[in-house]
Amino acid sequence: MSYEIKYSNEVVGLDLEDRAREIHRLLSVHNCEVTFKKVNGELRTMPCTLRQIVIPKPVTESTKTKKHNPEVMSVWCLDKQEWRSFRIANVTEVKVIPNDGTV
């Protein structure tokens, strides 16, 4: 079974919070492909996750703290093997990557 969410337009306010919760919930449980419009206008499909078992543990503690931006979501990018982010309002599709037996 596959699971896919398509968004047809930009959102603001509470709808944005609902969308962020929905995307975060999926990424916390699954590896997903998130399609979004980049700031430069390009469309990008990024395989990513927030599954703790997949994200590597940091070697050292970072002393940097970033200010939380509720309009942006940071995720672990599976093809780049590093943290990336996207604007939640620019997400057009989220697709669960079928489990092929790998982590």
N, C-alpha and C positions, 0 to 999 in steps of 0.2 A: 504494500500500500504506500502511495506517495502522498505528500501533503504540500499544498502550495497556496499562497495568499497573493493576490494581485491587488494593487492599489491604483485607482484610476485618476486621482487628483491630489493636489497639495492639501495639507491639513494644517490647522493652527489651533492653539489653545488646548482644551481638554481632549479633543480628538488626537492631538499629537501625543499626549500622555498615554492614552489608550493604545495607540499604535506602538509606542515605545515599550509598554508592558508586554504586549503581544509578541513583538519581535524578541525581546529579552527572554521571555518564557521559552520560546522555540529554541533560541540559541543556547540556553542553559541546559537543554536536554538533548539536542541534536546538532550535528554538523549541517549547515545550510548553505545554499547559494543565495546571496542577497544581491539584487540588482538595484542600482541607484544611479541618479544623475550626479556626476561630479560637479564641483564648483565651476569648472571650465566648460560645462555643458555636455561633456562626453558621457556615454552610458557605460557603466562598469558592472560586471558580474563577479562577485568576490566569494569564493568558498571560505567560510569562517565559522567560528563557534565561540561559546563561552563555557563549554564543558570543562570543568576543573581537571578531569583526567587527561585532557589533551593539551592544556596550557602548561608549558614548562614552568617549574618553580624558579624564581629569581635566584641568582648565585649570591648576590649581595643586596642588602636593603638599600633602596633608593631614598635619598633625603629630599628629592624633589616632590612637591605636591602640586597637582594640577587643580585649578578651580573647576568645579563641576559645572558642565554645561548641559542642561536637560534636553537641548535640541540636537545633541551629538551623541552617538553611541560608539564606544571603543570596543573592538572585538579582536580576537586572535585570528589572523589571516592564515589559512591553511596552506596556500601555495607560496606565500612569501615567508612564512614562519616568523612573523613579527606582528606587533600591535598595529592596527590600522583603525580608522574611524570613518563614519559617514553621517551625514545629516539625516535625521529620521524622516523629516518631511519630504526628502528627495528619494526615498525608497519606493520603487515601483513594484517589486516582487520579492517574495521570500519563498524559497523552495527547499524542503528537507531533502538532504542527500541520502539516498537509500543506503542502509547499512550493508556493507559488503563483507562484514566479518572482521574488519580492522577497527582500531580504536578511533 
